Amino acid sequence: MTGRIQLILPAGQQPKPTAAIEAAIALARAGSAALTASVAQTRANVPTHWLAREYAHLPVTEFNADMAADAVALRESVTRAAESASVSVRLIEILNGLGDGERAVVMAARTHDFSVLGLPDFDASARQLAEQLLFDSGRPLLVLPLSRPFSINLETIAVAWDHSEPASRVMSGALPLLKRAKRVVVFSVLGAKRLPRAEAAQDAAEYLISHGIEATSEMLDSDDRARGRFIMETAIARGAGLLVMGAYATLPAQEYLLGGVTVSVLNEPLLPVLMSN
C-alpha cells in the first residue's frame, strides 16, 4: 500500500488521541504511505454586544487559550512519534469557529486514500465530524475506539456485507488493506437487509478471491440482538483487528429513529472500523 493517509486530531478531545496517533503512524509505516496530520482547533469569538462581551470575554479567552495549547501539544506529539518511527508527516493547522464544522478536514480527505479519526464513546461532536467525512469526503473513514484499548491487526480482517452500495464501495476501497491480510472473513447478518440471495456473503468472498485474497464467508443470525454491536462482536470473535463495513445504507433519519448499525458503531466503536457511505 502506498498513497497517503489523513490523521484528524481535534484539539480538546478527551480521551487524548494518543492511540490514534500511534495507529495512524503504524499504518503509514507498514504501507509506505505518506501521512498528513490535520490538527483542528476550534476558536470562539467574543460577542459584539457590549453586555454579552462584558460577561463572556474571560471564558472565551480561556477557551481559546486551552484549545491553542492543546493544538500545539498535538502537533508536537505527532511530530515526535513520526520521527521516532521514521515516518514523514505533513502538518496542517485548521481553525474553525464554533458551529463551523470541519469543512477543511473534509476537503483534505478527498485527496487522501482514507482518513483516520479517534472516537470516544457517545461523543456527539466527534460523531458529527465522522458523519461529515462519511457523507461529503467521498473517501473511506477509519474510526478508532478511544474509550478502550485497541490494536490494528491486519492479519485478520472482517467484512460485514449487506450487498448495499456503501458496502460495495468500502470493500473496493479496502482492497489494498485486504490484500495484506492473511485471512479475511466475510459475513452477512440475516434479516439486516433484503439480501438478493442467501449466498450474498459467498459472492463477496468470491470477488475477493478473484483479487488473490484468502477469503471465507458466513451467514449469521443476530437473534434479535442489536445489529451494530452484534456485527462488531462477531468481528472480534473471529480474531479480526479491523472491521470493514458500509455506512448509512438506509436513510440517516431512519438510522437515528430506529437505532441503526452505523449510529451504533459511531456511538460506541469496539474495534477499528473502516467505513464508507
Backbone as a ProteinNet text record, in pm:
[ID]
protein_1_A
[PRIMARY]
MTGRIQLILPAGQQPKPTAAIEAAIALARAGSAALTASVAQTRANVPTHWLAREYAHLPVTEFNADMAADAVALRESVTRAAESASVSVRLIEILNGLGDGERAVVMAARTHDFSVLGLPDFDASARQLAEQLLFDSGRPLLVLPLSRPFSINLETIAVAWDHSEPASRVMSGALPLLKRAKRVVVFSVLGAKRLPRAEAAQDAAEYLISHGIEATSEMLDSDDRARGRFIMETAIARGAGLLVMGAYATLPAQEYLLGGVTVSVLNEPLLPVLMSN
[TERTIARY]
84.4	0	87.7	67.4	131.9	21.3	49.2	-52.7	-35.3	-146.3	-136	-261.3	-240.3	-343.6	-356.4	-479.4	-501.4	-539	-462.8	-495.5	-558.6	-678.5	-751.4	-739.3	-689.3	-666.5	-741.5	-864.7	-938.8	-880.3	-842.9	-792.4	-901.3	-862.3	-957.7	-1027.1	-995.3	-1063.9	-1020.3	-1118.8	-1093.6	-1162.3	-1093.8	-953.5	-862	-738.4	-641.8	-622.2	-604.9	-596	-456.3	-389	-254.8	-255.7	-354.1	-362.8	-389.7	-467.7	-495.4	-368.2	-287.2	-160.1	-70.5	-56.8	28.5	-22.1	-154.2	-211	-191.8	-215.3	-200.4	-55.9	37.8	179.4	218.9	167.5	197.3	142.9	22.2	-35.2	47.2	85.9	166	299.5	361.4	491	477.8	375.2	357.8	326.4	252.3	213.8	296.4	406.6	491.6	409.7	312.9	224.4	267.5	238.3	262.6	152.3	186.4	91	70.6	-55.5	-92.7	-163.3	-119.7	-185.8	-258.1	-391.2	-472	-515.7	-457.7	-490.6	-599.4	-719.1	-835.4	-859.7	-849.1	-863.7	-987.6	-1079.7	-1198.6	-1167	-1206.7	-1182.3	-1314.6	-1345.4	-1468.8	-1442.8	-1545.3	-1534.4	-1602.8	-1544	-1604.8	-1729	-1842.9	-1965.8	-1944.9	-2017.6	-2003	-2082.3	-2193.5	-2274	-2196.5	-2197.6	-2113.1	-2146.6	-2277.6	-2315.7	-2272.1	-2294	-2251.7	-2099.5	-2032.5	-1886.8	-1830.3	-1899.8	-1855.3	-1848.5	-1948.4	-1955.4	-1884.3	-1873	-1820	-1671.8	-1615	-1476.5	-1379.5	-1384.7	-1289.3	-1307.9	-1432.7	-1447.8	-1404.1	-1434.1	-1395.1	-1243.6	-1179.6	-1033.5	-969.6	-1021.5	-967.8	-990.1	-1108	-1138	-1040.6	-1020.7	-930.4	-786.9	-746.1	-610.5	-592.3	-694.1	-686.6	-679.9	-762.2	-761.5	-627.3	-573.5	-445.4	-333.4	-334	-229.9	-239.4	-361.5	-377.6	-337.8	-367.2	-327.3	-175.7	-106.3	40	90.4	28.8	69.9	46.9	-63.4	-92.3	9.7	42.2	141	277.1	315	442.5	439.5	326.5	315	324.7	252.8	254.5	390	453.9	586.3	689	688.3	781.9	759.7	632.7	601.7	642.2	619.6	655.9	807.2	879.2	1025.4	1080.4	1020.8	1065.8	1044.9	938.5	907	963.9	1038.2	1095.5	986.4	877.2	766.3	758.8	749	736.8	592.7	576.1	441.5	431.5	319.9	290.1	183.3	207.8	114.8	26.6	-104.5	-199	-269.5	-271.9	-342	-474.9	-584.1	-717.8	-785.6	-831.7	-901.4	-1049	-1133.6	-1277.9	-1343.8	-1448.4	-1532.5	-1632.9	-1687.5	-1787.4	-1904.2	-1941.3	-2053.5	-2015.7	-1889.3	-1848.5	-1836.2	-1815.1	-1785.3	-1640.3	-1603.5	-1463.5	-1453.9	-1501.6	-1508.7	-1371.8	-1269.8	-1135.9	-1085.1	-1119.4	-1080.5	-1145.6	-1272.6	-1344.8	-1282.8	-1248.3	-1187.3	-1052	-973.6	-843.8	-860	-966.7	-988.7	-1005	-1053.6	-1080.8	-954.4	-839.9	-715	-627.3	-690.6	-620.6	-691.7	-618.5	-679.5	-787.5	-761.6	-864.6	-819.6	-915.4	-885.5	-897.6	-828.4	-828.7	-878.7	-976.7	-1034.9	-1062.2	-1009.9	-1040.7	-1175.7	-1256.3	-1390.2	-1404.6	-1425	-1465	-1610.5	-1647.9	-1785.8	-1882.7	-1991	-2103.1	-2056.3	-1966.5	-1916.8	-1987.5	-2082.1	-2166	-2085.7	-1988.9	-1913.1	-1823.3	-1760.3	-1676.2	-1760.5	-1878.5	-1966.8	-2013.1	-2041.6	-2083.6	-1973.1	-1849.3	-1736.4	-1723.1	-1738.3	-1731.8	-1839.1	-1957.9	-2066.9	-2038.2	-1980.5	-1943.3	-1843.7	-1747.6	-1648.2	-1712	-1803.4	-1866.8	-1954.6	-2025.7	-2120	-2055.9	-1952.2	-1904.1	-1764.9	-1685.6	-1547.2	-1535	-1624.7	-1612.3	-1502.2	-1446.5	-1337.6	-1372.8	-1310.3	-1336.3	-1284.1	-1342.3	-1302.8	-1272.4	-1155.3	-1117.6	-1142	-1241.1	-1270.4	-1202.7	-1143.1	-1069.5	-1134.4	-1147.5	-1210.8	-1113.7	-1140.5	-1052.6	-1091	-1210	-1254.7	-1214.9	-1141	-1096.9	-968.4	-888.3	-763.7	-794.7	-707.4	-723.3	-586.7	-578.7	-461.3	-509.3	-450.3	-487.7	-403.2	-466.8	-400.3	-457.9	-376.8	-426.3	-408.1	-368.4	-356.4	-493.1	-591.7	-729.2	-821	-896.7	-990.2	-1129.3	-1228.7	-1368.4	-1438.3	-1522.8	-1601.9	-1748.8	-1823.1	-1968	-2035.1	-2099.6	-2150.8	-2303	-2368.5	-2514.9	-2559.3	-2465.6	-2493.3	-2542.9	-2516.3	-2555.7	-2444.8	-2477.9	-2377.3	-2263.4	-2292.5	-2181.4	-2090.6	-2148.2	-2066	-1976.6	-2030.2	-1951.7	-1839	-1871.8	-1774.4	-1658.1	-1690.3	-1583	-1499.9	-1561.6	-1484.8	-1384.4	-1427.1	-1335.8	-1222.9	-1257.6	-1156.5	-1060	-1104.9	-1021.2	-931.2	-937.2	-858.5	-709.3	-644.1	-502	-476.9	-567.1	-553	-589.1	-694.6	-737.9	-631.9	-558.6	-453.5	-336.4	-323.1	-217.4	-255.5	-384.4	-431.6	-399.8	-375.3	-358.5	-494.5	-595.5	-728.1	-834.1	-934	-1046.3	-1175.2	-1258.1	-1386.7	-1497.2	-1578.3	-1692.6	-1818.1	-1898.4	-2022	-2139	-2255.2	-2380.4	-2472.3	-2555.7	-2647.4	-2788.1	-2848.6	-2984.2	-3081.6	-3168	-3268.6	-3222.4	-3091.8	-3041.3	-3079.8	-3075	-3112.4	-3186.2	-3244.7	-3303	-3192.9	-3123.6	-3015.2	-3074.7	-3016.8	-3073.4	-3069.2	-2970.3	-2958.5	-2901.5	-2930.7	-2877.6	-2726.8	-2670.9	-2526.2	-2456.6	-2518.1	-2462	-2320.8	-2296.4	-2161.9	-2063	-2107.9	-2020.3	-1983.4	-2078.5	-2050	-1939.1	-1949.6	-1848.7	-1713.3	-1713.9	-1587.5	-1523.5	-1604.6	-1550.7	-1492.4	-1552.1	-1495.1	-1355.9	-1341.6	-1210.5	-1110.6	-1157.7	-1069.3	-1017.4	-1102.2	-1058.4	-944.5	-927.3	-816.9	-699.3	-700.3	-590.1	-594.1	-711.4	-726.7	-785.9	-727.1	-779.4	-904	-1022.1	-1146.9	-1243.1	-1312.7	-1419.1	-1547.1	-1660.8	-1788	-1874.4	-1961.9	-2055.8	-2187.9	-2298.1	-2429	-2467.8	-2501.3	-2527.1	-2666	-2714.6	-2842.1	-2814	-2858.9	-2829.8	-2920.8	-3024.6	-3117.2	-3174.6	-3215.4	-3280.1	-3188.5	-3060.1	-2967.3	-2942.6	-2898	-2866.2	-2760.9	-2795.1	-2710.4	-2574.8	-2568.6	-2439.3	-2340.3	-2383.1	-2294	-2267	-2368.1	-2350.5	-2244.3	-2247.2	-2150.1	-2009	-1993.2	-1860.4	-1812.4	-1900.9	-1862.2	-1829.2	-1899.1	-1868.5	-1728.3	-1694	-1559.5	-1453.8	-1477.2	-1381.8	-1369.8	-1484.1	-1482.5	-1406.7	-1402	-1328.1	-1180	-1139	-998.7	-958.7	-1056.3	-1026.2	-971.9	-869.4	-817.6	-873	-956.2	-1018.3	-1149.7	-1253.4	-1383.8	-1406.6	-1447.7	-1479.2	-1628.9	-1696.2	-1841.7	-1889.3	-2004	-2066.6	-2133.8	-2157.5	-2218.6	-2343.7	-2447.8	-2572.7	-2626.6	-2646.7	-2710	-2858.6	-2917.2	-3055.3	-3052.5	-3170.3	-3176.1	-3123.6	-3041.5	-2987.8	-3096.1	-3208.2	-3315.3	-3371.2	-3383	-3431.7	-3331.6	-3202.1	-3099.7	-3114.5	-3134.7	-3143	-3270.8	-3380.2	-3507.8	-3513.5	-3458.9	-3471.2	-3344.4	-3237.6	-3113.4	-3041.2	-2980.4	-2918.9	-2779	-2724.9	-2592.3	-2485.8	-2491	-2388.6	-2387.1	-2504.6	-2512.9	-2453	-2481.9	-2428.3	-2276.1	-2218.7	-2073.2	-2010	-2066.3	-2009.3	-2025.3	-2130.4	-2151.7	-2058.1	-2029.5	-1952.1	-1870	-1766.4	-1685.1	-1607.6	-1613.1	-1545	-1410.4	-1387.8	-1261.5	-1242.8	-1127	-1110.4	-1206.5	-1274.3	-1374.6	-1348.6	-1331.2	-1318.3	-1454.9	-1505.1	-1642.2	-1642.8	-1750.9	-1770.4	-1918.3	-1963	-2104.4	-2118.4
-118.6	0	123.3	211.8	342.7	447.1	569.8	673.5	756.7	815.3	894.2	885.6	904.5	890	1022.5	1061.6	1180.7	1139.1	1186	1167.7	1296.1	1285.8	1403.5	1410.8	1524	1542.1	1665.7	1649.1	1764.3	1809.3	1936.1	1988.2	1982.2	1950.5	1944.6	1811.5	1715	1585.5	1508.1	1443.3	1357	1223	1110.1	1098.5	1149.5	1178.8	1226.1	1121.5	1166.2	1072.1	1010.4	981.4	923.2	791.4	705.9	575.6	592.2	693.3	718.2	762.4	844.7	887.6	766.9	681.4	563	470.5	450.9	361.2	415.4	546	605.4	598.6	623.3	616.8	473.6	376.8	236.4	195.9	241.7	211.2	274.4	400.3	468.5	398.5	359.3	292.2	156	78.4	-55.4	-51.5	51.3	59	153.1	205	301.8	418.3	463.3	572	702.6	812.9	944.6	975	1052	1083	1234	1273.4	1412.4	1417.6	1505.4	1524.4	1658.5	1653.8	1775.5	1804.8	1908.4	1946.7	2053.6	2017.8	2106	2176.5	2307.1	2387.1	2475.2	2461.2	2545.5	2674.7	2786.6	2917.2	2992	3032.1	3106.8	3256.3	3329.3	3473.9	3545.4	3657.5	3738.7	3806.7	3800.2	3864.3	4013.3	4065.9	4206.6	4298.8	4249.1	4332.5	4359.9	4484.7	4524.4	4447.9	4418.2	4349.3	4204.2	4137.9	3998.9	3989.8	4090.5	4088.6	4102.6	4180.8	4203	4072.3	3984.6	3859.7	3743.4	3748.1	3633.5	3645	3763.4	3783.2	3685.7	3674	3588.2	3440.9	3384.3	3243.2	3214.9	3306	3285.4	3287.6	3381.6	3390.3	3263.9	3214.9	3092.3	2972.3	2964.1	2853.9	2853.9	2969.8	2978	2944.9	2987.6	2957.6	2808.3	2743.4	2598	2523.6	2564.6	2498.6	2517.4	2638	2665.8	2583.7	2574	2497	2349.1	2297.4	2156.1	2129.5	2223.6	2208.3	2201.9	2285.8	2282.8	2148.3	2098.7	1970.2	1856.4	1861.4	1756.1	1758.1	1876.6	1886.8	1833.4	1868.4	1819.7	1668.1	1615.6	1472	1391.2	1433.3	1358.1	1372.3	1487.8	1506.9	1415.6	1408.9	1322.1	1176	1133.4	993.9	956.8	1047	1019.7	1011.5	1103	1098.8	970.8	926.1	803.7	682	684.5	571.8	589.7	697.6	728.5	741.2	807.4	833	982.9	1020.3	1161.5	1207.1	1319.4	1369.4	1514.9	1547	1684.9	1738.3	1852.1	1909.5	2014.6	2006.9	2108	2164.1	2295.9	2361.4	2413.3	2374.2	2413.1	2488	2609.6	2690.9	2698.9	2672.8	2676.4	2762.7	2833.6	2899.4	2799.7	2829.1	2739.5	2723	2599.4	2571.8	2567.6	2596.1	2596.3	2455.7	2356.8	2223.4	2215.9	2104.4	2082.8	2069.4	2171.1	2164.1	2143.1	2208.1	2194.2	2051.3	1983.4	1843.8	1756.6	1783.4	1706.4	1728.7	1853.1	1882.6	1812.3	1811.9	1744.4	1594.7	1538	1393.5	1347.9	1435.3	1395.7	1363.4	1407.1	1376.8	1283.7	1203.9	1100.7	967.5	858.8	726.4	700.3	739.6	736	825.9	861.2	942.1	856	898.2	827.3	923.2	878.2	962	877.8	921.4	855.1	899.9	804.5	836.6	792.9	886.4	847.3	798.8	719.3	671.5	787.9	784.9	878.4	1024.7	1057.8	1193.7	1255.1	1345.5	1399.5	1478	1558.1	1639.9	1553.5	1449.9	1360.4	1281.8	1237.6	1163.7	1252.8	1379.8	1472.1	1490.1	1500.7	1512.7	1387.1	1270.4	1144.3	1139.3	1186.6	1185.5	1280.3	1396.8	1488.5	1423.4	1353.6	1285.2	1174	1098.2	987.3	1035.8	1146.1	1192.7	1282.8	1358.3	1463.3	1440.8	1352.7	1340.8	1250	1152.6	1056.8	955.4	950.4	859.6	778.2	662.4	583.6	655.1	619.4	672.9	556.5	561	461.1	520.6	466.5	514.8	422.4	483.9	410.4	434.1	331.9	348.4	407.6	529	592.2	560.1	503.2	476.4	338.5	262.9	129.3	94.3	5.6	-32.3	-102.4	-83.1	-149.8	-160.2	-248.1	-255.4	-293.8	-232.6	-265.2	-383.3	-497.3	-617.9	-652.3	-634.4	-656.2	-800.4	-889.7	-1030.1	-1091.7	-1052.9	-1099.4	-978.1	-969.3	-859	-916.2	-855	-896.1	-795.1	-845.9	-761.4	-789.9	-688.5	-701.9	-665.6	-764.3	-747.6	-753	-646.4	-644.5	-616.9	-624.5	-606.2	-466.2	-368.5	-230.2	-158.3	-41.6	37.6	80.4	128.2	163.1	44.9	-73.5	-191.8	-225.2	-213.6	-238.9	-136.9	-11	96.9	80.4	48.5	38.7	-87	-195.4	-316.8	-294.3	-221.5	-189.6	-98.3	2.6	93.7	28.4	-81.3	-150.2	-256.1	-275	-381.3	-377.7	-259.9	-260.5	-317.2	-289.6	-344.4	-492.6	-529.6	-669.7	-760	-708.8	-788.3	-814.3	-732.3	-753	-856.7	-887.8	-979.1	-1123.9	-1202.7	-1346.7	-1416.3	-1352.7	-1414.8	-1306.2	-1321.8	-1229.5	-1309	-1265.1	-1330	-1235.4	-1279.1	-1200.7	-1260.9	-1177.6	-1231.4	-1137.1	-1198.1	-1124.5	-1165.3	-1071.6	-1096.4	-1110.1	-1224.6	-1249.5	-1151.1	-1095.6	-1003.8	-859.7	-836	-699.8	-620.2	-684.6	-621.4	-724.1	-677.3	-770.2	-816.8	-920.6	-971.3	-1039.8	-1017.9	-1074.4	-1226.5	-1285.2	-1430.7	-1469.5	-1590.4	-1638.2	-1650.2	-1661.3	-1676.3	-1541.9	-1432	-1299.5	-1287.1	-1336.3	-1328.2	-1408.7	-1522.2	-1605	-1531.2	-1459.6	-1381	-1279.5	-1210.6	-1110.1	-1175.5	-1290.9	-1361.2	-1405.2	-1451.6	-1493.8	-1375.4	-1257.3	-1137.2	-1111	-1122.3	-1100	-1206.5	-1330	-1439	-1410.5	-1348.4	-1316.6	-1214.9	-1144	-1049.3	-1111.6	-1241.9	-1309.7	-1302	-1277.2	-1263.3	-1390.8	-1440.4	-1559.6	-1520	-1551.9	-1508.4	-1624.7	-1624.7	-1720.9	-1643.2	-1711.7	-1642.7	-1713.3	-1635.2	-1687.3	-1612.9	-1684	-1621.7	-1638.7	-1528.9	-1531.8	-1478.5	-1515.4	-1464.6	-1392.4	-1266.9	-1188.2	-1222.6	-1306.7	-1346.4	-1225.5	-1126.6	-1005.3	-920.1	-945.8	-859.8	-732.6	-627.2	-502.4	-530.8	-501.4	-549	-481.8	-353.6	-286.2	-351.3	-372.1	-436.1	-580.8	-649.1	-788.4	-799	-707.8	-710.5	-688.7	-591.7	-565.5	-683	-739.2	-852.5	-975.4	-992.5	-1103.1	-1088.1	-966.4	-942.2	-972.5	-928.6	-953.7	-1102.9	-1172.8	-1316.8	-1393.8	-1340.1	-1405.6	-1368.9	-1291.3	-1252.9	-1137.5	-1062.4	-952.6	-831.3	-770.6	-645.3	-526	-551.1	-443.9	-495.2	-412	-441.7	-345.7	-398.5	-318.7	-325.4	-210.8	-211.5	-81.9	-89.5	29.2	110.9	239.7	329.7	393.6	399	464.3	415.2	283.1	227.7	262.1	289.6	338.2	488.2	551.5	695.4	729.4	833.9	870.5	894.2	958.1	983.5	853.6	752.2	622	557.2	575.3	520.5	578.7	709.8	773.4	734.8	724.6	693	547.9	456.9	314.2	255.4	333.2	281	193	251.2	174.9	128.6	47.3	-11	98.6	193.1	296.6	381.5	421.7	502.8	427.8	298	216.4	213.8	198.6	191.4	326.2	435.2	566.5	609	563	596.7	520.2	396.2	311.4	209.2	252.6	157	64.3	-65.6	-165.4	-206.1	-175.6	-209.1	-111.9	-107.2	-22	-62.6	35.3	9.5	101.8	43.4	120.5	128.8	251.1	272.9	363.1	350.9	442	447.2	562.9	579.7	567.8
0	0	0	-94.6	-94.8	-89	-134.2	-127	-2	48.1	169.6	255.1	384.7	486.6	560.6	592.7	675	816.7	914.2	1054.9	1106.6	1161.9	1209.7	1361.5	1410.4	1553.9	1601.9	1654.5	1707.2	1841.1	1852.7	1979.2	2084.8	2206.9	2317.7	2333.8	2248.5	2256.3	2380	2444.2	2558.3	2536.6	2559.7	2596.8	2484.8	2520.6	2422.8	2312.3	2188	2074.9	2057	2167.4	2158.9	2082.7	2113.1	2045.9	1897.2	1859.7	1717.9	1646.1	1711.3	1651.9	1626.5	1727.9	1714.3	1603.9	1596.1	1495.2	1354.5	1334.7	1201.8	1154.9	1245.1	1208.7	1175.3	1252	1223.2	1087	1051.4	920.4	808.3	827	724.8	705.5	814.6	805.5	739.1	779	723.6	574.4	531.5	391.9	308.9	366.2	296.2	241.4	321.6	280.6	344.9	277.9	335.4	436.4	539	645.7	654.2	658.5	684.3	818.4	907.1	1036.3	1033.6	1035.2	1034.7	1178.1	1237.7	1375.3	1368.3	1412.4	1401.4	1535	1533.6	1655.2	1643.6	1738.1	1741.1	1815.3	1757.6	1819.4	1832.8	1955	1981.1	1966.1	1921.7	1905.9	2022.5	2064.7	2169.8	2113.1	2183.4	2133	2106.3	2008.3	1972.1	2064.8	2120	2209.1	2337.5	2382.9	2496.3	2622.5	2647	2769.7	2766.4	2653.3	2639.5	2645.3	2584	2584.2	2725.3	2808.2	2945.3	3023.4	3002.7	3078.9	3009.3	2877	2801.8	2771.2	2787.7	2744	2810.3	2942.1	3013.2	2978.2	2983.5	2944	2801.1	2708.4	2568.5	2555.3	2622.6	2618	2673	2785.2	2844.9	2753.4	2692.2	2599.8	2482.6	2421.1	2306.4	2345.4	2465.2	2511.4	2532.8	2591	2613.4	2480.1	2382	2251.9	2181.8	2189.9	2124.1	2186.6	2319.5	2387.7	2352.2	2344.1	2310.7	2166.2	2076.6	1936.2	1923.7	1998.7	1998.5	2049.2	2158.8	2216	2117.9	2043.6	1945.5	1831.8	1783.1	1675.2	1720.8	1843.4	1895.9	1915.1	1962.4	1987.7	1858.8	1754.2	1629.5	1559.9	1574.4	1514.5	1580.4	1713.5	1784.8	1748.8	1748.8	1719.8	1577.3	1481.1	1342.1	1325.6	1390.2	1382.9	1441.9	1554	1619.2	1530.2	1448.1	1359.8	1219.9	1198.2	1065.9	959.5	997.2	905.3	879.7	753.7	718.2	741.5	809.6	837	792.6	728.2	689	783.7	847.1	943.3	876.4	903	857.2	979.7	992.6	1102.6	1051.3	1117	1073.8	1187.1	1159	1258.1	1222.1	1320.2	1298.8	1405.5	1365	1463.3	1518	1635.1	1692.1	1595.2	1568.8	1479.6	1333.3	1299.7	1159.1	1102.3	1187.2	1138.3	1094.6	1037.2	999.2	847.3	776.3	630.7	568	622.8	565.8	579.3	688.4	707.4	600.3	573.4	471.5	334.4	303.2	174.1	160.2	268	264.2	245	301.1	291.8	147.7	61.4	-77.1	-155.6	-107.8	-177.9	-94.7	-9.6	67.1	46.4	62.2	43.6	146.6	269.7	373.7	488.2	573.6	691.4	815.8	921.4	1049.1	1155.4	1234.6	1339.3	1462.8	1576.6	1702.8	1754.7	1802.6	1852.8	1998.5	2091.5	2226.6	2224.6	2321.1	2327.8	2346.8	2269.3	2283	2284.5	2192.8	2177.1	2056.5	2082.4	1975.3	1872.3	1916.3	1822	1733.7	1792.5	1713.2	1613.9	1657.3	1566.5	1451.9	1482.2	1376.3	1272.8	1320.2	1228	1143.2	1206.4	1132.4	1024.3	1055.6	957.6	841.7	871.9	764.2	669.3	724.6	642.6	561.1	620.7	550.1	434.8	456.4	354.8	249.2	286.6	197.9	139.7	198.2	150	28.8	14	-95.4	-73.2	47.8	80.8	205.4	223	344.1	468.7	581.9	711.2	804.3	865.9	965.3	1103.3	1175.5	1310	1411	1513.4	1615.4	1750.8	1833.4	1965.5	2066.9	2112.5	2209.6	2354	2375.2	2511.4	2561.7	2479.9	2522	2447.5	2503.1	2434.3	2300.9	2202.9	2073.6	2008.5	1911.5	1825.2	1686.3	1585	1447.4	1401.6	1390.7	1343.3	1207.2	1103.7	967.7	920.8	1009.6	969.4	944.3	1025.6	1006.3	997.8	888.5	867.1	844	905.2	885.7	795.3	706.5	616.9	642.5	688.5	706.7	574.1	513.6	377.2	376.3	325.1	312.5	169.5	75.6	-67.9	-100.8	-14.8	-41	-117.5	-172.2	-242.6	-149.5	-26.6	62.1	93.8	111.5	140.5	21.9	-98.9	-218.5	-232.7	-203.4	-217.9	-120.5	5.6	104.3	83.2	37.1	12.1	-100.7	-203.4	-312.7	-264.5	-183.3	-132.8	-36.3	27.7	126.4	64.7	-66.2	-129.5	-94.2	-92.4	-55.3	84.4	179	313.9	317.1	245.3	243	181.5	84.5	20.9	115.2	218.6	316.5	422.2	432.7	537.1	502.8	605.5	586.9	579.9	638.3	644.7	644.6	556.8	550.4	568.4	662.5	688.9	644	548	501.7	562.5	629.5	687.4	661.9	646.7	633.1	746.7	790.4	901.6	845.8	866.5	817	879.3	796.2	845.6	851	840.4	848.1	723.7	608.2	481.5	397.6	290	194.2	100	140.2	57.6	-65.6	-183.8	-305.8	-308.4	-241.3	-235.8	-101.4	-59.1	68.1	63.7	-58.1	-74.9	-95.5	-47.3	-72.7	-18.5	103	160.8	78.4	26.7	-56.6	-184.9	-243.3	-363.6	-336.4	-222.9	-188.8	-165.1	-98.4	-73.6	-205.1	-299.2	-428.3	-505.5	-488.3	-550.5	-495.1	-363.4	-301.9	-345.1	-354.9	-400.1	-540.6	-623.8	-760.2	-761	-648.6	-635.2	-559.8	-543.3	-476.9	-325.9	-268.1	-123.2	-65.5	43.6	111.6	190	137.4	198.8	217.1	330.6	357.7	386.9	388	407.4	510.8	573.4	671.9	659.9	685.4	701.3	847.8	914.8	1057.9	1089.5	1206.5	1257.1	1387.8	1398.8	1518.6	1635.7	1611	1718.1	1789.9	1712.4	1764.6	1852.1	1851.5	1924.1	1843.6	1909.8	1841.5	1734.4	1608	1498.6	1494.9	1528.1	1524.7	1619.6	1743.5	1841.1	1802.7	1749.8	1708.5	1599	1502.7	1393.5	1447.1	1536.6	1592.2	1677.8	1758.7	1843.8	1759.4	1646.2	1556.4	1498.6	1457.1	1403.8	1509.5	1631.8	1740.2	1767.9	1768.4	1794.6	1686.8	1564.8	1456.2	1458.3	1557.7	1569.4	1480.7	1429.8	1337.8	1412.9	1356.7	1409.8	1336.9	1234.7	1156.6	1100.8	1109.9	1051	935.2	821.1	702.9	678.8	669.1	652.4	587.4	522.6	466.1	575	546.5	643.8	586.9	667.1	630.9	497.4	489.5	369.7	366.8	485.1	491.6	515.9	516.5	538.2	676.9	689.8	820.8	925.2	885	981	1036.5	950.7	995.4	1090.5	1061.4	1149.8	1289.8	1298.9	1429.7	1503.3	1430.5	1493.9	1540.3	1461	1490.6	1551	1555	1611.9	1512.5	1411.2	1303.9	1337.3	1246.2	1264.2	1268	1173.9	1167.4	1293.7	1340.5	1462	1580	1588.8	1698.1	1695.3	1576	1562.7	1596.6	1547.4	1573.3	1718.7	1783.2	1923.8	2016.8	1982.3	2073	1995	1924.3	1846.7	1939.6	1908.7	1991.6	1935	1807.3	1740.7	1625.2	1561.7	1443.8	1332.1	1274.5	1170.3	1052.2	934.9	811	746.7	727.1	679.6	556.9	478.3	366.1	336	289.5	253.8	102.9
[MASK]
+++++++++++++++++++++++++++++++++++++++++++++++++++++++++++++++++++++++++++++++++++++++++++++++++++++++++++++++++++++++++++++++++++++++++++++++++++++++++++++++++++++++++++++++++++++++++++++++++++++++++++++++++++++++++++++++++++++++++++++++++++++++++++++++++++++++++++++++++++++

